[in-house]
């Protein structure tokens, strides 16, 4: 059941509100006395139209996009470690609500399949699966208290066409090394240093806006990659804002959190706290809001395919429903998951009336987390997981018509993505001051 949606109205300078006029829904977001107003046309005949956040995001999932002026200013994006495009989706939504169109100029990722999905959906002009660290020449001078470039970083010839022609660098460096789920190399994983490629690339491209996302654990990295990145960007003239956004605090039905570092040159980004306060709701959507229409499973295409579980796992899933419980008791668990030795949510069943836990690339297996469907004795389908991750229903996970992605790849792309509302919040922080700046210069 959908929880009550109450906007954060404690401060008149930070709030969101909605107005319905016929089939046109208007959303207004006010943050520190800066406001944006955007409109979408509702087309879902099966839903009662209301002037609220639930209706707004439902329209988004069904493909509605904010109406843009024919004079909308384009923002040219360059995405590092792009994945299938979750962060880009959130930023695009924020940009369009702020009145900017998007031109996806370039995306880079070593995962060829994810990169192909990104290009298909964002109509990206240039993509390469070359490792990002091989595409920029840079040499930092790092001390205990500061960091700067030995000399200005430069990109390889393949990227020279983008220098001075990119407005926004988006980046989601590999987060596994920082994740609390990584018990082996956490805080000291060699992949953590890839975070530092982002400021080098942004400076080399002369991009005025940089948005980097990662798990909150990145703040505890032993190489101090966040602190070093801040120093490098500040030395290059950027203003910095950083902090954690929570999807459920903004109403979305997933408890996922992400740390964002937002850097802008021409303006100062809004604080994470200000944006979070404006978007805060008392009660988030529950998972049923997101996936209820898919409960009676129909195998339409690969997005609906269910994995073949082992007989033992089938028995465990059925046990949860036979006993009407959400946590599997030790008597039914494998030895490695007994007595609190590992995560208690493993083999768990989702709560229908609560947000989903953080999804991972293992959502197709009940032994990888609390991924059993709340009302049916099965795991989530890729389609349901995509909804929880806020991918709209028209998002294409098959880069080529008629070619189905491998199930393991599909699960990784969806489960590891950044839910759209998180990138949306970061986008508002970067872009709303840009609107005010443009109005002053007009």
Helices and strands as residue ranges (DSSP letters): E 14-21, E 24-31, E 34-41, H 53-61, E 73-80, H 86-97, E 100-108, H 112-122, E 126-128, G 132-134, E 136-137, E 140-142, E 147-149, E 154-155, G 157-162, E 168-171, G 190-194, H 195-205, E 209-214, G 216-220, H 225-235, E 239-246, G 248-250, E 257-264, H 272-279, H 287-291, G 292-294, G 302-304, H 311-322, G 330-332, G 335-337, G 366-368, H 382-388, H 407-415, H 420-441
